[in-house]
Amino acid sequence: MKFMVIRKADKDTEAGVMPTEQLVTDMLRYNEEMIKAGVMLDGMGLQPSIKGARVKFGNGKPTVIDGPFTEAKELVAGFSLIQVKSREEAIAWVKRWPTIDGGGNVEIELRQVYEAEDFGAEFTPEMRKHEAWLRDAAEKRSAGRN
């Protein structure tokens, strides 16, 4: 099972306040533990919403809205993608989040990722093959950029 671990934004992340050396150290240690356990697939922090944009569609027509966005608590400051055996295991990993983050006041959201088998018969063998090809091509392209 794959889960996205979403670190919700707050006033500091939206203000572009950089993490302390201690927080970076603690986060690196936490991520290293997950990597050694074979759990962490990816993860990164996001810049403040002032540097972002939203594209809203109305009747199929896109409208671009530049950041910043209000309600920091509804925004995402960073994420990790993990693969575990159960929801309970995912929660156990999130509970180990470095307590120094946000001065001990941080909100983490956990969301399960859809897997091919979740879509049932509507996701035909041809679609599954094409989706696997797309993932492989994206992974190769990403590896070529590094």
C-alpha positions in Angstrom: 0.0 0.0 0.0 1.3 3.4 -0.9 0.5 6.5 1.2 1.2 10.2 0.7 2.4 11.8 3.9 1.4 15.5 3.6 3.0 18.1 5.8 0.4 20.9 6.0 1.6 24.5 5.6 1.6 27.0 8.5 2.5 30.7 8.8 6.2 30.0 8.9 6.3 27.7 5.8 4.1 30.2 3.9 6.5 33.1 5.0 9.4 31.1 3.6 11.1 30.6 6.9 13.8 28.1 6.4 14.2 25.1 8.8 16.8 25.2 11.5 19.9 23.1 11.2 18.5 20.9 13.9 15.2 20.4 12.1 17.1 19.5 8.9 19.3 17.0 10.8 16.2 15.5 12.4 14.3 15.2 9.1 17.3 13.7 7.4 17.6 11.1 10.2 13.8 10.4 10.0 14.0 10.0 6.2 17.1 7.8 6.5 15.2 5.5 8.9 12.4 5.1 6.4 14.8 4.5 3.5 16.7 1.8 5.5 13.4 0.2 6.3 12.5 0.1 2.6 9.4 2.4 3.2 10.2 5.8 1.7 9.8 6.1 -2.1 10.2 9.9 -2.4 9.7 13.2 -0.6 10.4 16.9 -0.8 9.4 20.2 0.6 7.5 22.8 -1.3 8.1 26.5 -1.7 5.5 29.0 -0.3 2.3 29.5 -2.3 3.4 33.0 -3.3 5.6 31.2 -5.8 2.8 29.0 -7.0 -0.3 29.2 -9.2 -3.7 27.5 -9.4 -5.4 26.6 -12.6 -9.2 26.6 -12.2 -11.4 25.2 -14.9 -14.9 26.6 -15.5 -16.8 24.9 -18.3 -13.5 23.5 -19.6 -11.8 26.9 -19.8 -8.7 27.3 -17.6 -8.1 30.4 -15.5 -4.7 30.9 -13.8 -4.7 32.3 -10.3 -1.3 33.4 -8.9 -0.4 32.8 -5.3 -0.2 33.5 -2.5 -3.3 31.7 -1.3 -5.1 32.3 1.9 -5.7 29.7 4.6 -2.2 28.3 5.1 -3.7 25.4 7.0 -5.3 24.1 3.8 -2.0 24.3 1.9 0.8 21.7 1.6 4.4 22.5 2.7 5.9 19.1 1.7 5.2 15.5 1.2 6.7 12.0 1.3 5.5 8.9 -0.6 5.8 5.7 1.4 5.0 2.1 0.8 3.9 0.0 3.7 1.9 -3.1 4.5 -1.0 -1.3 6.2 -2.7 2.0 7.2 -1.6 1.3 10.8 2.1 1.0 9.7 1.8 4.3 7.8 0.3 5.9 10.9 3.1 4.5 13.0 5.7 6.1 10.7 4.0 9.4 10.8 3.9 9.3 14.6 7.7 9.3 14.5 7.8 12.6 12.7 10.4 14.9 14.2 8.7 16.7 17.1 10.9 19.8 16.6 9.0 20.6 13.4 6.7 23.6 13.8 7.7 23.9 17.4 5.9 20.7 18.1 2.7 22.0 16.5 2.5 20.5 13.0 -0.3 18.8 11.1 0.4 15.7 9.0 -2.2 14.3 6.6 -2.0 10.7 5.4 -3.7 9.7 2.2 -3.7 6.3 0.5 -2.7 6.3 -3.1 -4.9 4.5 -5.7 -3.2 1.4 -7.1 -4.1 -0.2 -10.5 -6.1 -3.0 -8.8 -8.4 -0.4 -7.1 -10.0 0.5 -10.5 -11.4 -2.9 -11.2 -12.4 -4.3 -14.6 -12.8 -0.8 -16.1 -9.0 -0.5 -16.0 -8.4 -2.9 -18.9 -5.3 -5.0 -19.4 -4.4 -2.6 -22.3 -4.8 0.4 -20.0 -2.7 -1.3 -17.3 0.1 -2.0 -19.9 0.0 1.6 -21.1 0.0 3.0 -17.6 3.1 0.8 -16.7 4.8 2.1 -19.9 4.1 5.7 -18.8 5.5 5.1 -15.3 8.6 3.5 -16.7 9.2 6.2 -19.3 8.7 8.9 -16.7 11.2 7.2 -14.3 13.8 6.8 -17.1 13.3 10.5 -18.1 13.7 11.6 -14.5 16.8 9.5 -14.0 18.3 11.0 -17.1 17.9 14.5 -15.7 19.9 13.7 -12.5 
